[in-house]
Amino acid sequence: MTNEIPKLNYTGAAATAVPLQAHEQYLQTVTAEPWVKISDDGLQLEGLCFDRQGDLMLCEVFGGTIFKVEMPEKKVKAHFTANKQNPAAVKIHKDGRLFVCYLGDFESSGGIYAVDANGEQQQMIISDIETEYCVDDLVFDSKGGFYFTDFRGYSTNPKGGVYYVDPEYKSVTPVLLNLAVANGIALSTDERTLWVTETNANRLHRVDLLEDGVTIAPFGASIPYHFTGHEGPDSCCIDADDNLYVAMYGQGRVLVFNPKGYPIGQILIPGRDSGKMLRSTHPAFIPGTDQLLICSNDIEKGGASWIYTAKGFAKGHHSYQFH
């Protein structure tokens, strides 16, 4: 008889803070490089978006600061402070205004408002007084309308969803309901396929739309991918080849999918194996290039907030917003 019974050891995947699953380990993989530090503090960065001058805008959720990174020097400055609670995205309309999505109290007091390039001349688009949405993100269509995600609910209480607002901001039409925290959203280059990430159910939704932009085609709503691990998929964007880039919150990486929703690659944030910079939230392309930016932070480790960079499969989608 021997006392040397089999023992599990912290090696391989067990030695990593956020192990890659077996079916994802063999994807084409690159590691991003640091691009610019936004703060020495661990700020919840979100909403990467370039303005008409080519400068980068982004927001900090819990403090409400809207940052500008002036190009090409990459000079970081606090541009203005959101006057609504917990801003989660900044997007530029084709008329040049900034649309700010805010989560409110995460239960019933979020919305969307528009401001000019200096953060002034505010116009409410989705009022937190008249609605109960917690708006996390939006994507515009070429008509000037937009789709937004409602960030409410949790795994067994799917209160969130996706809605469409017409170009005159007079109607809000439900598109996809009963989601457990609808988060990231992207629209294909032909505007007929809508991508949505569902954070608390770890799912990727692919929705084929009819010409009206709100009716789902027969058998057109599907879930091509189920994510694994804590905490789940976050914001997303597309490139010119209609590949989808999904930031994985709490995992320090971006997963890339082809137009049908099959995983084809991934970008890792340096330090993720030791549990650093795991709060990767948002990917976005520098307009006219294949250079992807990814924001992440180290709130739990008491570290800083950074934007990282790597190159994607193709150039970013040159949407109507930048024509």
N, C-alpha and C positions, 0 to 999 in steps of 0.2 A: 504494500500500500504506500502511496506517495502523497505528500502535501502539495505537490506542484499541480494544482488544478488550473484549467484555462482561465486567463484573466484578460479583461478588456483594458486597453491602454489608449491614452490620448495621442494617437498618431493619425496621419492621413487626414481625412475629413473631420475626425473628432478633435483635431488640434486647431481647427479654424473656427473663428467666431461666427462666421456665416458660410457654412459649407455649400459648395455648388452641388446640385443634385446630379446623379449619374448621367441622366439624359441631357444635361446642360454642360457637362465638363468637356465635351468634345466639340462644342461650337467654336467657330472661329473667334478668338479672344485676343483683345489688345488691352493694355493698361493705359489709362489717361495720364496726362501730365498736368501739373499745376499751371493755371493761366493767370489768375489774379486773386489776391486775398481781399475779401470784402471787409472783414472785421477780425480783430483778435478774439472777439467773443463768439460763442456758439449761437449764431442767429439762424432762425428758421427761414432760409432763403427760398424764394419761389418766383415764378412768373417772368422768366427771361424773355425779353422782347426788344427788338431794335426799332429805333425811331427813324424819322425821315432823314436825319443828319448822319445816321449810321452809328449813333451812340446806343449803348445797351441800357435798358431799363430793367429793374427787378424790384421785388418788394421783400420786406421782412415781416412775417406773419404776426408774431406776437407783440412786436413793438410798433408796427405800422409805418416804418420808414420806407419811402420809395427811393431807391438808390439810382444814380446814373453813373455809368462807367464811360467816360469820354474817350473816344477813339481818335487816333490810333495809340495814344500814350497810355491808355488803360488807367486813367486817373479816376479814382473812386470818390464820389461825393454824395452826401445826403441831399436829394433833390427837393422833396417835400414830404410831409407826413400825412398819411391818410386820416381823414376825420371820421372814418367808420371803423368798427372793431374787426380786427383780424383779417387784413387784406391778404388774399391768396393768389391773385394773378393780376398782371397788367398786360393789356392787349391794345394794339393800335388799330383804330378804325381807318377806313380808306380816306376819311376827311382829315386825318391827322390827329384827332383827339385820342386821349388815353382812356380806355375803359378799365375801371378798377373793380374786380370782384372781391367781395368780402364775406366772411363766414359768420360774422356776428357772434352770437353766444353758442354756436354749434347746435342749436336746437330750433330756433324759429325767427332769428332776427338778422339774416344776411340779405345781401342784395347786390346791385351793380349801379355804379354812377360813372359819369363821363366828366373829364376835365380837359382843359387845354394843355399844351406842352409844358406849362409852368405849374400845373396842378391847380389852376384857378378856373373860374367860370363853371362851377359845378352844375351838372344836370342829372337828376335821378332818372335811371332807366328802369330798374327793378327796385321798387321801394320796400324797405324793411317794415314799413307800417302797414302796407296793404297785402303783403304776402308772408309766407312762413319759410321760404327757401333759405338754405345756407349755401350760397353760391361759391363754388371753388374755382371753376375755370370756364372759359368760353372759347369758341372758334367762330369766326365770321364766315359767311358765304359771300359770293360775288355780288349778290343783290343788296348787301348791307345789313341783312338780318344776321342772326347768330344763334348757335346752340349753346346751352350752358348746362353744367352739372350741379345737381343738388346733393350736397355732402352729408345728408342726414342718415340716421339709422345705425345699425350694427349687424352682426352676422345673422341673428335670428329676428331682426326687426328691420326689414328692408324698406325704409321710408324714402330713400333717395330716388333719383331719376334723372332723365335728360329731357330738356324742353327746348322748343324753338321760339324765338321772338322775331316777329316780322320787321321789315326795314323801317317801319314807322313807329315801332315800339308800342303798338296798340294791342297786340294779342300775344298770349303765351300758350303755346300748344304742346301738350305732352307727346313725346316721341317714344321713350323707353322708360317704363316704371318698375317699381318693386326692386330697386337695387340697394344693396347694403353698402352705402357710402360711395356714390358715383364720384369719380375724381377726375382723371385725365380725359381729354377729348381732342380728337383730330378729325379732319375731313380730307378725303382723298382728293387728288388733283382734279378729277372730273366732278367732284362734289356729289357723288352718288353713293359713296361708302363712308359711314360714320364709325369711328373707332372710339370705344369707351372703356376705361379701366374701372373695375369695381373693387375697391381696396379691401373691404372687410370680408369679401367672399373670394378674394384672390382669383378674379376671373378677367379675361379679356373678351369684350363683346365686339363683334363685327356686324354692322347693320347696313343692309342694302336698301336704299331709299328710292321711291318712285320720283317722278319729275317734280312733284309739288314740294319735295324736300322734307315732308313730315310723315308721309305714309310709308310704312315698311313694306317692301316688296314681298310677294308670297314666298314663304319659307326663307325670308331674307335676314332674319335675326338669328345669329348663332354665337356660340362660344368656342372659338377655335383653340383657346389655350387656357389651361388652369395653372396658375402660378403656385409655387410652394415656398413656405417659410414665412417668417415674421419680418416686416409688417404687411407688405403687399405692394401692388402696383400703384404708381403715382402719376404724374403728368407725362404727356407724350407729344411727339411731333412726327411729321413725315419728311421724307426727302423727295427729290424729283422723280425717282423711280417708284414711288408709292410704298417704299419700305417704312415701317413704323418703329420708332425708337421710344421705349418705355422705361422711365426711371423707376427703380425698385427701392422704395422707401424702407430704410432699416437694413438694407443689404449692400449698400455701397457699389452699385453697378447700374448699367443700362442694358436691357435686353432688346434685340433687334429682330423684327419679324418681316417676312416678305408680304406682298399684297394679299395673300390668302390667309395669313396668320400663322405661318410656320416659322419657328425660331431659326435664324440663320447666323447670328453672331451676338457678341456681348462686349461691353466696355467696362472694365473694372476700375474702381477708384483705388489709388495706392493707399495701403495701410488697412484695407478692409479685413484682411485675414486676422489682424490683431485687434479688430473691433473699432478701428478709427474711421472717421468720416463716412459713417454708414447711412446718414440721413440724406441720401441722394433723392432729389425731388423733381427736377425739371431739366429736360434736354432741349436745346434750341440751336439752329444753325446760324452762323454768321452769314447774312444775305450774300448770295452770289458765290458762295464757296461750299466746299464739302467739310468744312471745319465745324465740328459739333462742340457746343459748350454744355457743361453739366454743373449744376450747383449742388453743394453738399455742406454739411456742417458737423460739428463735434459737440453738440449740446451736452450729451451724457458724459463725455470725457473731459468737459471743461476746456475744450480746445477752440479753435478758430472756425471761421466760415470762409470757404474758398469756392472759386469756379475753376473747374478742370476742363481739359480739352483733348480731343482725339478726332480723327477723320472718319467720316461715315462711308457707306458704300457709294454714295452719289452726292451731288450738290443738294443743298436744301431746296425745298419747293419754293420757286419764285412766285408767290401768290399775287393776286391782283392788288393787294395792299401796297406793294412796293413798285407798281408800274408808274 
